[in-house]
């Protein structure tokens, strides 16, 4: 009798677990957030002296905050940087003959589709992720970082929104930590943070061993819910009071992160985020002119397909040429 009931109950438990437990997507987002927080703090801890390229006179944000329970979290694309940082990175690699201009079109088309629909295609997401991981395998993390530094100095430095940069400095001057939060690979995101003199960056983590990418992603691309998990994980590790923290973003996809903190600010918001901000009483700051708002309207929360596709092109083309 007991065995008979077991055969009936156990499948039911599995069904209940699937129905009421976290989804596979939520589990990946949580893993991505935890990994991002760990990586961000490891990179932050590895800093000793300010590196070359940091703006003169800038507080590096690495000497220790005096306001120990407050911090600011900034999205990158269209919030801190005009346009998509991963596209700027890809452009820099075109100039260095890592791949051809035509190889950029597929990635750009994913960006256009996202802009038009406001949604990410699940097929693009899966395809981009798989391609990126297959091509990144065996490549050096140091190479990615070196290229990121070069491209930042050549291209991205001129794409920083002055208004957003001033907001970040305001938090630094108040003795608070300032972190970037982005779907961009954490190695590249940390370069941007260092160059701006910020505390550090939460970004997508690709697994590596002995400084070489294994071809596996830790969790998922840091996006949407994953960003909120990363911010929460970092807050726990750093003893931050999220009610005293501030988050900035341009995209409605970052509402989970914005909702997590005590103060949310919409920067150069997309229409959906502007509506959310209006409903919830969030502050809105728009540093674009009408012309720039149309021109710079590149998707702000890079999805798996877009980010993965760009990394795949960047690292894959280099491997093909080396073969």
C-alpha positions as CSV (number, residue, x, y, z in Angstrom):
1,X,0.0,0.0,0.0
2,X,2.8,2.4,0.9
3,X,4.6,1.7,-2.3
4,X,1.4,2.4,-4.3
5,X,0.9,5.7,-2.6
6,X,4.6,6.6,-3.2
7,X,4.1,6.0,-6.9
8,X,1.2,8.4,-6.9
9,X,2.6,11.1,-4.5
10,X,6.2,11.3,-5.8
11,X,5.2,12.3,-9.4
12,X,2.9,14.8,-7.8
13,X,5.7,16.3,-5.8
14,X,7.8,16.7,-8.9
15,X,4.9,18.5,-10.6
16,X,4.3,20.7,-7.6
17,X,8.1,21.6,-7.6
18,X,8.0,22.5,-11.3
19,X,4.8,24.5,-10.8
20,X,5.7,26.4,-7.6
21,X,9.5,26.3,-7.5
22,X,11.9,28.6,-9.3
23,X,12.0,28.3,-13.1
24,X,15.2,27.3,-14.9
25,X,15.5,30.9,-16.0
26,X,15.2,32.2,-12.5
27,X,17.9,29.7,-11.3
28,X,20.3,30.8,-14.0
29,X,19.6,34.4,-13.2
30,X,20.4,33.8,-9.5
31,X,23.6,31.9,-10.4
32,X,24.6,34.7,-12.7
33,X,24.0,37.3,-10.0
34,X,26.0,35.4,-7.3
35,X,28.9,34.8,-9.7
36,X,28.9,38.5,-10.8
37,X,29.1,39.7,-7.2
38,X,31.9,37.3,-6.5
39,X,33.8,38.4,-9.6
40,X,33.2,42.1,-9.0
41,X,34.6,41.9,-5.5
42,X,37.6,39.8,-6.6
43,X,38.5,42.4,-9.2
44,X,37.9,45.2,-6.8
45,X,40.1,43.5,-4.2
46,X,42.9,43.0,-6.7
47,X,43.4,46.7,-7.2
48,X,46.3,48.4,-5.4
49,X,47.4,51.6,-7.1
50,X,45.4,53.6,-9.7
51,X,46.1,52.4,-13.2
52,X,47.2,54.5,-16.2
53,X,44.3,56.0,-18.0
54,X,42.2,56.9,-15.0
55,X,41.1,60.5,-15.3
56,X,43.5,62.8,-13.4
57,X,42.2,63.9,-10.0
58,X,39.4,61.4,-10.0
59,X,38.6,59.6,-6.7
60,X,39.3,56.0,-7.7
61,X,36.5,54.6,-5.4
62,X,38.9,51.9,-4.2
63,X,40.2,53.4,-1.0
64,X,37.2,52.5,1.0
65,X,33.8,54.3,1.3
66,X,33.1,56.4,4.4
67,X,29.4,55.9,4.1
68,X,29.5,52.2,4.6
69,X,25.9,51.3,4.1
70,X,25.0,53.3,1.0
71,X,25.9,52.7,-2.7
72,X,24.9,53.7,-6.2
73,X,24.3,51.2,-9.1
74,X,24.5,52.4,-12.7
75,X,23.4,50.6,-15.8
76,X,25.9,51.1,-18.6
77,X,24.3,51.2,-22.1
78,X,22.5,54.5,-22.7
79,X,22.8,55.3,-19.0
80,X,26.5,55.8,-18.5
81,X,27.6,55.3,-22.1
82,X,26.0,56.6,-25.2
83,X,24.8,53.6,-27.2
84,X,25.8,50.0,-26.5
85,X,29.3,49.4,-25.0
86,X,29.6,46.0,-26.7
87,X,29.0,47.5,-30.1
88,X,31.7,50.1,-29.4
89,X,34.0,47.3,-28.4
90,X,33.2,45.5,-31.7
91,X,33.9,48.6,-33.7
92,X,37.3,48.9,-32.0
93,X,38.1,45.3,-33.0
94,X,37.1,46.0,-36.6
95,X,39.7,48.8,-36.6
96,X,42.3,46.3,-35.3
97,X,41.4,43.8,-38.1
98,X,40.0,41.2,-35.7
99,X,37.1,40.8,-38.1
100,X,35.4,42.4,-41.0
101,X,32.8,45.2,-41.0
102,X,30.3,42.8,-42.5
103,X,30.5,40.5,-39.5
104,X,29.0,43.3,-37.4
105,X,25.8,43.4,-39.4
106,X,24.2,40.3,-37.8
107,X,24.8,41.7,-34.3
108,X,23.5,45.1,-35.3
109,X,20.4,43.5,-36.8
110,X,19.7,41.9,-33.4
111,X,19.9,45.4,-31.8
112,X,17.5,46.8,-34.4
113,X,15.0,44.1,-33.8
114,X,15.1,44.7,-30.1
115,X,14.6,48.4,-30.6
116,X,11.6,47.9,-32.8
117,X,9.9,45.2,-30.8
118,X,11.2,46.0,-27.3
119,X,11.6,42.2,-26.7
120,X,14.4,39.7,-27.1
121,X,13.9,36.7,-29.4
122,X,14.4,33.5,-27.5
123,X,16.1,31.9,-30.5
124,X,18.6,34.8,-30.8
125,X,19.2,34.5,-27.1
126,X,20.0,30.8,-27.2
127,X,22.0,31.0,-30.4
128,X,24.0,33.9,-29.3
129,X,24.9,32.3,-26.0
130,X,26.0,29.0,-27.6
131,X,28.1,30.7,-30.3
132,X,29.8,33.0,-27.8
133,X,30.7,30.1,-25.5
134,X,32.0,28.0,-28.3
135,X,34.2,30.7,-29.6
136,X,35.5,32.1,-26.3
137,X,36.7,28.7,-25.2
138,X,40.5,28.7,-24.9
139,X,40.9,32.4,-25.2
140,X,42.8,34.4,-22.6
141,X,40.9,36.6,-20.1
142,X,43.9,38.9,-20.2
143,X,43.5,39.4,-24.0
144,X,39.9,40.4,-23.5
145,X,40.8,42.9,-20.8
146,X,43.7,44.4,-22.8
147,X,41.5,44.9,-25.8
148,X,38.9,46.4,-23.6
149,X,41.4,49.0,-22.3
150,X,42.5,49.9,-25.8
151,X,38.9,50.3,-27.1
152,X,37.8,52.3,-24.1
153,X,40.6,54.8,-24.6
154,X,40.0,55.0,-28.4
155,X,36.2,55.1,-28.5
156,X,34.2,54.7,-25.3
157,X,35.9,57.5,-23.4
158,X,34.2,60.0,-25.7
159,X,30.8,58.3,-25.3
160,X,30.4,58.9,-21.6
161,X,27.3,60.9,-20.7
162,X,28.7,63.9,-18.7
163,X,25.5,64.3,-16.7
164,X,25.5,60.6,-15.6
165,X,29.3,60.9,-14.8
166,X,28.5,63.8,-12.6
167,X,25.9,61.8,-10.7
168,X,28.4,59.0,-10.1
169,X,30.9,61.5,-8.8
170,X,28.3,62.9,-6.5
171,X,28.0,59.5,-4.8
172,X,31.8,59.1,-4.7
173,X,32.1,62.5,-3.1
174,X,29.5,61.4,-0.5
175,X,31.8,58.5,0.4
176,X,29.6,55.9,-1.2
177,X,30.5,52.9,-3.4
178,X,29.6,53.2,-7.0
179,X,29.1,50.1,-9.2
180,X,28.3,49.6,-12.8
181,X,25.7,46.8,-13.5
182,X,25.7,45.5,-17.1
183,X,25.2,42.5,-19.3
184,X,28.6,43.3,-20.8
185,X,31.4,40.7,-19.8
186,X,32.7,41.6,-16.4
187,X,36.2,42.0,-17.7
188,X,35.1,44.8,-20.0
189,X,32.7,46.3,-17.5
190,X,35.5,46.5,-14.9
191,X,37.7,48.4,-17.4
192,X,35.0,51.0,-17.8
193,X,34.6,51.3,-14.0
194,X,38.4,51.7,-13.5
195,X,38.7,54.3,-16.2
196,X,35.9,56.3,-14.6
197,X,37.4,55.9,-11.1
198,X,34.3,53.9,-9.8
199,X,34.4,51.2,-7.2
200,X,33.8,48.3,-9.7
201,X,31.4,46.6,-12.0
202,X,28.9,43.7,-11.9
203,X,28.8,42.0,-15.3
204,X,28.3,38.7,-17.1
205,X,30.7,36.0,-15.9
206,X,32.2,33.4,-18.3
207,X,33.9,30.6,-16.4
208,X,37.7,30.6,-16.6
209,X,40.5,28.4,-15.3
210,X,44.0,29.6,-15.0
211,X,43.1,32.8,-16.9
212,X,41.6,30.9,-19.9
213,X,37.9,30.7,-20.7
214,X,36.5,27.2,-20.4
215,X,33.6,27.8,-22.8
216,X,31.0,27.7,-20.0
217,X,28.8,30.5,-18.7
218,X,28.3,30.9,-15.0
219,X,24.5,31.0,-14.8
220,X,23.4,33.3,-17.6
221,X,24.0,36.7,-19.1
222,X,23.6,39.3,-16.4
223,X,20.3,40.9,-17.5
224,X,16.9,41.8,-16.0
225,X,16.3,39.7,-12.9
226,X,20.0,38.7,-12.9
227,X,21.0,42.3,-12.3
228,X,18.7,42.4,-9.2
229,X,20.2,39.2,-7.9
230,X,23.8,40.6,-8.4
231,X,23.0,43.9,-6.6
232,X,21.3,42.0,-3.7
233,X,24.3,39.6,-3.5
234,X,26.8,42.4,-3.5
235,X,24.8,44.3,-0.8
236,X,24.9,41.2,1.5
237,X,28.6,40.8,1.0
238,X,29.3,44.5,1.6
239,X,26.8,45.1,4.4
240,X,24.8,47.7,2.3
241,X,21.4,48.8,3.3
242,X,19.4,48.7,0.0
243,X,16.9,51.2,1.3
244,X,19.8,53.7,1.4
245,X,21.1,52.8,-2.1
246,X,20.3,54.3,-5.5
247,X,20.0,52.7,-8.9
248,X,20.1,54.3,-12.3
249,X,18.9,52.9,-15.7
250,X,17.4,53.7,-19.0
251,X,15.6,50.5,-19.6
252,X,12.3,49.0,-18.4
253,X,14.1,45.6,-18.4
254,X,16.0,46.9,-15.3
255,X,12.8,47.5,-13.3
256,X,13.7,44.5,-11.0
257,X,17.0,46.3,-10.1
258,X,15.4,49.7,-9.8
259,X,12.7,48.3,-7.5
260,X,15.2,46.8,-5.2
261,X,16.7,50.0,-3.9
262,X,15.4,52.9,-1.9
263,X,15.9,55.5,-4.7
264,X,15.4,54.7,-8.4
265,X,16.3,57.2,-11.2
266,X,15.4,56.8,-14.8
267,X,18.2,58.1,-17.0
268,X,17.4,58.7,-20.7
269,X,14.5,56.3,-20.2
270,X,12.8,54.2,-22.9
271,X,9.0,54.8,-23.2
272,X,8.1,51.9,-21.0
273,X,10.5,52.9,-18.2
274,X,9.3,56.5,-18.4
275,X,5.7,55.3,-17.8
276,X,6.8,53.1,-14.9
277,X,8.8,56.0,-13.4
278,X,5.7,58.3,-13.8
279,X,3.5,55.7,-12.1
280,X,5.9,55.0,-9.2
281,X,7.1,58.6,-8.7
282,X,10.7,57.9,-9.7
283,X,12.9,60.8,-10.7
284,X,13.6,61.1,-14.5
285,X,16.7,62.7,-16.0
286,X,17.2,62.9,-19.7
287,X,20.6,64.1,-21.0
288,X,19.6,63.7,-24.7
289,X,18.4,66.3,-27.1
290,X,15.5,65.2,-29.2
291,X,17.8,64.5,-32.0
292,X,20.2,62.5,-29.9
293,X,17.4,60.6,-28.3
294,X,16.4,59.2,-31.7
295,X,20.0,58.6,-32.8
296,X,21.2,57.0,-29.6
297,X,18.2,54.8,-29.1
298,X,20.2,51.6,-29.2
299,X,18.8,48.8,-27.0
300,X,20.0,49.4,-23.5
301,X,19.7,46.0,-21.8
302,X,21.8,43.7,-24.1
303,X,20.1,40.3,-24.3
304,X,21.8,37.0,-24.5
305,X,21.6,36.9,-28.3
306,X,23.0,40.3,-28.8
307,X,25.8,40.2,-26.2
308,X,26.6,36.6,-27.1
309,X,26.6,37.3,-30.8
310,X,29.0,40.1,-30.5
311,X,31.5,38.2,-28.3
312,X,31.2,35.3,-30.7
313,X,32.0,37.4,-33.7
314,X,34.9,39.2,-31.9
315,X,36.6,36.1,-30.5
316,X,35.6,33.7,-33.2
317,X,36.9,35.8,-36.1
318,X,40.3,36.1,-34.3
319,X,40.5,32.4,-33.9
320,X,39.7,31.8,-37.5
321,X,42.5,34.1,-38.6
322,X,44.9,32.4,-36.3
323,X,44.1,29.0,-37.5
